[in-house]
Amino acid sequence: MAAHTVTVALVVAHTKNGVIHLYKGDVVPASITPESLANLKELGFVSADEEQAATPEPEYPEGEPVETWKGDQLKAYARDHKIDLGGATNKADMVSAIAAAKA
């Protein structure tokens, strides 16, 4: 889950035990209520902080690319391995391009 950072001068947020004041640049604590966080997000008072976001799932399975992978997974693998897919538009051509680049 991404951490959220306050983007305005001052916000008041509700916690289970009352209210807290947060200032621009503060990271929103996990103790605020889900309703309060949703309200702050809706009003644009907080933004997701990418550096503190949870590690995303890998974009493709482990192992060598095969045609059972989705097109986006093949593209992500090629991008991460700096492989040019050329004009490949279908999965078979992408797998062939990746295999040729690794040979």
QUIGIDA-V114740 format. One record per residue. RES is the residue in one small letter. PHI is phi in whole degrees, 0 to 359 (NA if undefined). Layout:
RES:PHI, RES:PHI
This chain:
m:NA, a:286, a:284, h:240, t:244, v:291, t:249, v:239, a:303, l:206, v:227, v:247, a:238, h:270, t:243, k:295, n:251, g:142, v:236, i:228, h:257, l:237, y:248, k:309, g:94, d:291, v:273, v:290, p:287, a:292, s:282, i:285, t:289, p:302, e:295, s:294, l:296, a:299, n:296, l:297, k:293, e:298, l:279, g:78, f:273, v:225, s:227, a:289, d:259, e:298, e:295, q:258, a:290, a:297, t:295, p:288, e:296, p:302, e:279, y:209, p:293, e:288, g:98, e:279, p:298, v:224, e:293, t:282, w:290, k:286, g:304, d:295, q:292, l:295, k:296, a:295, y:299, a:299, r:300, d:294, h:258, k:52, i:252, d:277, l:278, g:60, g:261, a:299, t:239, n:243, k:298, a:299, d:293, m:294, v:298, s:296, a:296, i:294, a:298, a:294, a:291, k:274, a:282
